[in-house]
């Protein structure tokens, strides 16, 4: 593959074969919450406008399909409803994926903090227009049973991540700290890695790709997140099926989140 690849800084190495894909699907589809817990594992996708939150949910739903058939249940691209403004959720098996408006579109920034606080605690009803929602305090809205968030995936566009301003990155760090204070599992997921000029035949070795490793180093340094908590997923495909490698990359990250959340749920209160 040449000098553009190195195993030295490779943080993940998911097996790229059909048996692993089946194992990932089986685990996620058949997962049950630990004893004493009911409902769903709630995963919030949180990121800036255009980072790929909605299309990432389509990728997850497609990858979980036994035949890898693609779905576009979540509006994206040129669809008139593609710019998410409402709090939405999508269920598959015991997983519930939550989609939100881009946090950098909220003004002032304090509103993003309040909204994240309330979403994490399960206080905002599904379908709420987040741009029009202006609570004076989180406590005025009761916690909705089953809606509290267990894990947050902060979504970044891997192409534009280098151009994020220092002010926006500081705001992100505040949001990350807020999630940590709620004892919510946290990861960072990069999208659109195809545009890093890696050939499709090399997608199986994406974590060994030096341009990606460099971006991981920068993200880890600027966010304080361990590189083991950074993942990449493709939210692009052609035709009516998603490739095995793209399925594995998506489900590998999702399984990692679920296993860590499962471990947290089993800890003594």
Secondary structure, 3 states (H helix, E strand, C coil): CCCCECCCCCCCCCCCCHHHHHHHHHHHHHCCCCCCCCCCEEEEEEECCCCCHHHHHHHHHHHHCCCCECCCCCCCCCCCCCCCCECEEEEECCEEEEECCCHHHCCCHHHHHHHHHHHHHCCCCCCCECCCCCCCCHHHCCCCCCCCCCEEEEEEECCCHHHCCHHHHHHHHHHHHHHHHCCCEEEEEEECHHHHCCCHHHHHHHHHEHHHHHHHHHHHHHHCCCHHHEEECCCCCCCCECCHHHHHHHHHHHHHHHHHHHHHHHCCC
